[in-house]
Amino acid sequence: MKASLFVMPFMLLSVGACSQQYSQAETKTQEQTMQTNSEEITGTLLYKDLEGGFYGFDGDNGNKYTLRNLAPEYKKNGIKLHVRGRIREDIMTFTQYGSVFEVEDVKVLDESGVKAKNNEY
């Protein structure tokens, strides 16, 4: 009986160490996958007056995106952008406007279509 009480804590520590080791390996694999899945998309940023207002990105490929980490200077209704980054399937938003796209780099293509937001004059 005393032997089993002595062995039990070591067994629990071993199981905990194995699961932590697995978790670290899984995190590294996810990070490597996210780094290799970089995409480039061209489209138009549009202000949507819904849920308090947000900017949706309509890609020229016909898909819709919510741009994550887009710098404030690019948040203009109607601006044409070329963005590089990756789709984040592990994130959801209240807007539910297409896929979440984590922006790594932005290039302005055309600002001639910029117009006021729906509620600005």
N, C-alpha and C positions, 0 to 999 in steps of 0.2 A: 504494500500500500504506500509506504514511504517512498519507494523507488518511483512509482507512477506520479506522485506529487512532485517529485524532483524533475522528472523527464517532461512533464506537461508544459511548463513555461518555455523550455527550449524548443519544443515542437511548435508552439504558437509563434515564437520569434522567427523560426525558420519559415513558416508559412507567410508571415508578414513581410519578411525580407524578399521572398520570391515574388510576391504580388507587387511590391514596390519596384523590383527590378523589371518585371514585365511592363509595368506602367511607364517607366522611363524609356524602355525600348519602343513601346507603342508611340509615345510622344515624338521620339526622334524620327520614326517612320512617317508619321503624319506631317512633320515639318519638312522632311525631304520631299514628300509627295506634293505639298503645297508650293514648294520652291520650283519644282519642275513643271508645274501646270500653268505657266504664265501665258496669258493671251493678250491680243491686241484687238480693240474694238473701236470703230468709228461710229459716231451717232450724234444726236442732238439732245441737249439737256433741257428739260421742260419743267416749269414750276407747276405743281399740282396743288390746288387749294382743297386738300382733304386731310383729315386727321391733324389739323393745325398747320398744314402746309409742308411740302417737301419737294425735293427735286428728283424727278425720275429721268432715266436715261434711255432714250429710244434708239437702239442700235440700228445701223443701216442693214444689218442682217435680219431684221424683223423681230428681234428679241427685245425684251424690256429688262432693265437693270436698276437696282438701287446702288448708287456709287458710295462706297464707304471710304472715308479718309480723303475726300475731295477737298482741296484747299479752298477757303472762302472766296478768293479772287476769281475762281472759275465758276462760281455759283451765279450764273446769269441765265435768265429765261430765254431760250432760243439759241444759245451759243453752240456751235458745232465743234466737237472735240474728238481727238484721237487719244484713247486711254490704253495704258498697258497695266496689267495686273492679273488677278486670278479670281475665279468664282469661288465663293465661300458657301459651301453647302451646310456648314455647321452653324450658320447664323440665320436667325429669322428677324423680321422687322414688323412693326405695327402697320406699316404701309402696305406690305405684301405686294410690292410692285416689282414683279419679275425676280430674277436672281440677284443676290447680294454680290457685288463686284468690288473687291478690295483694290483700290487704285495705288499703283506704284509710281506711275509717271503719266503726265498729261501734256498734250500739245494742242494749242488752240488752232483750229483750221479756218474758222470764219466767225466773225462777230457781227456781220451785217444783219443777221436775223434776230439779234437781241432786242427784246421788247420788255415792257414793264410786266411785273407779275400780275396775275388776275385782279388783285385787290389794290394795285397802285396805279396812279394816273400821272 
